[in-house]
């Protein structure tokens, strides 16, 4: 796990929270470990998802994201089904 500084993901997301709507914002990294290490060593940042140069390591990122979402939804469904 890599801790990062807070970001402003969306202008409307905070409005939902302010209105009392329960929510979870999950940010999933998808960088190739070697590219990440190289950028870190060079003191640079990898392109973000809004960049035309964004090239995530799709297979593990997608697999991890799906597994995480399924686990969260199962937990939510199991806790509200009682």
C-alpha positions in Angstrom: 0.0 0.0 0.0 1.2 3.5 -0.8 -0.3 6.4 1.1 -0.8 9.6 -1.0 -1.9 13.1 -0.3 -5.6 13.9 -0.4 -7.0 14.8 -3.9 -10.2 16.5 -5.1 -11.7 13.6 -7.2 -14.8 15.4 -8.3 -16.7 18.6 -7.7 -20.0 16.9 -7.1 -18.8 14.1 -4.9 -18.4 16.3 -1.9 -21.9 17.6 -2.4 -23.3 14.1 -1.9 -21.3 13.7 1.3 -22.5 17.1 2.5 -26.1 16.0 1.9 -25.5 13.0 4.2 -25.4 10.3 1.5 -23.2 7.5 2.7 -20.3 6.9 0.3 -16.9 5.4 -0.3 -14.3 6.7 -2.7 -11.8 4.1 -3.6 -8.7 5.1 -5.5 -6.9 2.1 -7.2 -3.4 2.4 -8.4 -2.4 0.7 -11.6 1.2 1.5 -12.2 3.7 -1.1 -13.4 6.0 -1.6 -10.4 9.2 -1.0 -12.4 7.9 2.1 -14.0 6.8 3.4 -10.6 10.2 2.7 -9.1 11.9 4.4 -12.0 9.8 7.5 -11.7 10.3 7.6 -7.9 14.0 7.3 -8.3 14.0 10.1 -10.9 11.8 12.3 -8.7 9.0 12.4 -11.3 5.4 11.4 -11.4 3.7 8.9 -13.7 1.0 10.2 -16.0 -2.4 10.3 -14.3 -5.6 8.9 -15.7 -6.5 12.2 -17.4 -3.3 12.2 -19.4 -2.9 10.8 -22.9 0.3 9.1 -21.7 -1.6 7.2 -19.0 -0.6 3.5 -19.3 -1.8 1.4 -16.4 -0.8 -2.2 -15.9 -4.3 -3.3 -16.8 -4.5 -7.0 -15.8 -3.5 -6.7 -12.1 -5.3 -3.4 -11.7 -8.5 -4.6 -13.1 -8.4 -7.9 -11.3 -7.7 -6.1 -8.0 -10.4 -3.5 -8.5 -13.0 -6.1 -9.3 -12.1 -8.3 -6.3 -12.2 -5.2 -4.0 -15.5 -4.0 -5.3 -17.1 -7.5 -4.9 -15.7 -7.8 -1.4 -17.1 -4.4 -0.4 -20.5 -5.2 -2.0 -20.7 -8.6 -0.3 -20.0 -7.0 3.0 -22.6 -4.4 2.4 -25.2 -6.8 1.3 -24.5 -9.2 4.2 -24.8 -6.5 6.7 -28.1 -5.1 5.4 -29.8 -8.5 4.8 -30.3 -9.1 8.5 
